[in-house]
């Protein structure tokens, strides 16, 4: 081995062992979707879900520095008929956005599935819970479904930094280091 190769190998090992972000990032859990429930109201098909391990230390640090976080819940409802071609009935996305006001020390969560309802709280745990839960999102009107037909909902969540105020991207050049996306989950059911 050449001297240059040994130095490069030593440098890589040093960076992996002592870089402040890497050991904590490797130790943290990956976000995943839990408790997916498909049910009905009198008029609509409803979806409930929870994101587990959705917040990392880096995300929380960024939130406290004024950077918003956006959870985007992607869903697709298809009618399956056992043949090659399925029919897509609905493709939609719901966003939950969390921001922190450093002056008032309050968290604000904006929920697009509730007509952009805004909830402000001083409690971080409450803000995290609002971000991580879908509660009865209307997927489709029941009148559009065929009774006793097979259906499936494909579902995943993307966790990203929100758009930064003008010029802030220069101060935070590594803004996308903690963007995550869960695996697609599929729930099959009959209506």
ABEGO torsion letter per residue (X at the ends): XBAAAAAAAAAAAAAAAABAAAAAAAABBBBBBBGBBBBBBAABBBBBBBBBGABBAAAAAAAAAGBBBBBBBBBBBBBBAGBABBBBABBBBBBBBBBBBAAAGBBBBBBAAAGGBBBBBABAAAAAAAAABBBGBBABBAAABBBGBBBBBBBBBBBBBBBBBBGAAAABAAAAAABBBBBBBBBBBBX
